[in-house]
Amino acid sequence: MKAVTTSPSSPSPSPAADVDVVLPCLDEAEALPWVLGRIPAGWRALVVDNGSTDGSADIARAYGATVVHEARRGFGAACHAGLTAATADIVCFCDCDASLDPGLLVPFVREVLDGEADLVLGRRRPEGRGAWPVHARAGNLALARMLRRRTGLRLHDLGPLRAARREGLLGLSLDDRRSGYPLQMVVRAADAGWRIAERDVAYLPRTGTSKVTGTWRGTFQAVRDMSRVLKERPRVPVGGG
């Protein structure tokens, strides 16, 4: 039985580990300084520019990030470009819109390093008015229920803040390049018998407008992409750690 645990997030000094943080980015110039200023010391920020026209790439470089360019549009395309460009043992993912503090990834990484979990996900707890619109919450809840039916995994959220070992993630052969990428990661990890944990994280009002769930239409398209992922047949197990 796959384990799912929930605990409050309480960042502490970052563990001495080789960590890359993948930050998919499309026109996030305003949010980037806040996000990059909260990357734990010693970790590398990989900002994946997905066709920005607001100077995001230049700002990312100015703040010490490594910039990866991904011409193919799509959240999954940007995330996977970051994963393939990563070289660290541990790879984390975080949105680049200032809705999530990458410093909250510290206990995620420690949990993976200590062998307590193979994949750690952030359960978003909204703080501030408008942090999580009702249509986005409804879509997330529907997907969590479908995921439970598909895998038996009792998760509350499919949020973007997460951490796992790079080798294991590459072994999942993720091929969705749109909104289904985060869910496909969880589904294939569950099929492979990974230990998947969940931690509470503060979810803040984002900077700018969401490209995925900022509207009912965007949410519907995301749910449609993810519903397609849930129809995948279970794959041959792949080691997580």
C-alpha positions in Angstrom: 0.0 0.0 0.0 1.4 3.4 -1.0 1.9 5.8 1.9 0.5 9.3 1.9 1.4 11.5 4.8 0.4 15.1 5.6 2.4 17.4 7.9 2.8 21.2 8.3 5.5 22.9 6.4 8.2 24.4 8.6 11.3 25.2 6.5 14.7 24.8 8.3 18.2 25.1 7.0 18.6 23.4 3.6 20.2 20.0 3.7 23.6 19.6 2.2 22.4 18.1 -1.1 22.8 18.4 -4.8 19.4 20.1 -5.7 18.0 21.7 -8.9 14.8 23.6 -8.8 12.9 23.7 -12.1 10.8 26.9 -12.6 8.6 26.9 -15.7 8.3 30.5 -16.8 6.1 32.4 -19.2 6.1 36.2 -18.8 6.9 36.2 -15.0 9.2 39.2 -14.9 7.4 40.8 -12.0 7.4 37.6 -9.8 10.9 36.3 -10.6 12.9 38.5 -8.1 10.7 37.3 -5.2 10.9 33.7 -6.3 14.6 33.5 -7.0 15.4 35.4 -3.8 13.9 32.5 -1.9 15.8 29.6 -3.5 17.6 27.9 -0.6 21.4 28.5 -0.4 23.4 26.1 -2.4 20.6 25.0 -4.7 20.5 25.8 -8.4 17.5 27.6 -10.0 16.6 26.4 -13.5 14.3 28.9 -15.1 12.7 27.4 -18.2 11.7 30.3 -20.5 8.7 29.1 -22.5 8.6 32.0 -24.9 8.4 35.0 -22.6 8.3 38.5 -24.2 8.7 40.6 -21.0 12.4 40.0 -20.4 11.9 37.2 -17.9 15.1 35.4 -19.1 17.3 38.4 -18.6 15.9 39.0 -15.1 16.4 35.3 -14.2 20.1 35.6 -15.3 20.6 38.8 -13.3 19.4 37.0 -10.2 21.8 34.1 -10.8 19.5 31.5 -12.3 20.4 29.2 -15.1 18.1 29.8 -18.0 16.8 27.0 -20.2 14.9 27.9 -23.4 11.9 25.7 -24.5 10.3 26.8 -27.7 7.4 24.3 -27.6 4.6 25.9 -25.6 3.1 24.0 -22.8 3.5 23.6 -19.0 4.7 20.0 -19.4 7.1 21.0 -22.2 8.7 23.6 -19.9 8.8 21.2 -16.9 10.4 18.4 -18.8 12.9 20.7 -20.4 14.0 21.6 -16.9 14.1 18.0 -15.8 16.3 17.0 -18.7 18.6 20.0 -18.2 19.0 19.2 -14.5 22.1 17.4 -13.3 21.4 17.3 -9.5 20.5 14.1 -7.7 17.3 15.8 -6.4 15.0 17.8 -8.7 12.3 20.0 -7.3 9.5 21.8 -9.2 7.9 25.2 -8.3 5.7 27.7 -10.1 7.3 30.9 -11.0 4.4 33.2 -10.2 5.2 34.0 -6.5 2.2 31.9 -5.3 4.6 29.4 -3.7 7.8 29.9 -1.7 10.5 27.6 -3.0 12.0 27.7 0.5 9.2 25.4 1.5 10.9 22.7 -0.5 13.6 22.2 2.2 11.6 19.5 4.2 10.5 17.9 0.9 14.2 17.3 0.0 15.1 16.1 3.4 12.3 13.5 3.3 13.5 12.2 0.0 17.1 12.1 1.2 16.2 10.3 4.4 14.4 7.6 2.3 11.0 8.4 3.8 9.4 9.1 0.5 10.2 8.9 -3.2 8.0 11.8 -4.3 6.8 14.6 -2.0 4.0 16.9 -3.1 2.8 20.2 -1.6 -0.9 20.4 -0.4 -1.8 24.0 -1.1 -3.4 25.9 1.8 -4.6 29.3 0.4 -3.6 32.4 2.3 -5.1 35.8 1.2 -8.1 36.6 -0.8 -8.1 35.2 -4.3 -5.2 32.9 -3.8 -7.1 29.9 -5.1 -10.2 30.7 -7.3 -13.2 28.5 -6.8 -13.1 27.1 -10.3 -9.5 26.0 -9.9 -10.3 24.4 -6.5 -13.2 22.5 -8.1 -11.1 21.2 -10.9 -8.4 20.1 -8.5 -10.9 18.3 -6.3 -12.4 16.5 -9.3 -9.0 15.4 -10.4 -8.0 14.2 -6.9 -11.1 12.0 -6.8 -10.4 10.6 -10.3 -6.8 9.9 -9.2 -8.1 8.0 -6.2 -10.3 5.8 -8.3 -7.4 5.2 -10.8 -4.6 4.5 -8.3 -6.1 4.2 -4.8 -3.9 7.1 -3.8 -5.6 9.4 -1.3 -4.1 12.8 -2.1 -5.8 16.1 -1.5 -4.0 18.2 -4.1 -2.0 17.9 -7.3 -0.1 21.1 -6.8 3.1 22.1 -8.6 5.5 22.1 -5.6 7.2 18.8 -5.5 10.6 16.9 -5.1 12.0 13.6 -6.2 15.2 12.0 -7.4 16.1 12.9 -10.9 17.0 9.4 -12.0 13.7 8.1 -10.9 11.7 10.8 -12.6 13.5 10.2 -15.9 12.7 6.5 -15.5 9.0 7.4 -15.5 9.3 8.3 -19.2 6.9 11.2 -18.9 5.5 12.3 -22.3 2.7 14.7 -21.6 3.7 18.2 -22.7 0.7 20.1 -21.6 -1.3 20.5 -18.4 -1.4 16.8 -17.7 2.4 16.6 -16.9 2.1 17.0 -13.1 -0.7 14.4 -12.9 1.1 12.0 -15.2 4.1 12.2 -12.8 1.9 11.2 -9.9 0.0 8.4 -11.8 3.2 6.8 -13.1 4.9 7.1 -9.8 1.9 5.4 -8.1 1.9 2.7 -10.7 5.5 2.1 -10.0 4.9 1.6 -6.3 6.6 4.9 -5.2 6.0 6.1 -1.7 4.2 9.4 -2.2 3.9 12.0 0.6 2.0 15.2 1.0 3.0 18.3 3.0 0.9 21.4 3.7 2.3 24.6 2.1 1.1 28.2 2.1 -0.5 29.2 -1.2 -0.4 32.9 -1.9 -2.2 35.1 -4.5 -0.2 34.8 -7.6 1.5 37.7 -9.4 -0.1 38.2 -12.8 -2.7 36.1 -14.5 -2.6 32.3 -14.6 -2.0 30.8 -18.0 -3.7 27.5 -17.0 -6.4 28.0 -14.4 -7.0 31.7 -14.5 -10.3 31.2 -16.2 -13.1 28.6 -16.3 -12.0 27.7 -19.9 -8.4 27.3 -18.9 -9.4 25.1 -16.0 -11.7 23.0 -18.2 -8.8 22.4 -20.7 -6.5 21.5 -17.9 -9.0 19.0 -16.5 -9.5 17.6 -20.0 -5.7 17.1 -20.5 -5.5 15.4 -17.1 -8.5 13.2 -17.6 -6.7 11.8 -20.7 -3.7 10.9 -18.4 -5.9 9.0 -16.0 -7.0 6.7 -18.9 -3.4 5.4 -19.3 -3.0 1.8 -18.6 -0.6 0.9 -15.7 3.0 0.7 -16.8 5.8 -1.7 -15.8 7.0 -0.6 -12.3 10.1 1.6 -12.2 12.2 2.2 -9.0 11.6 5.4 -7.2 14.7 5.8 -5.1 
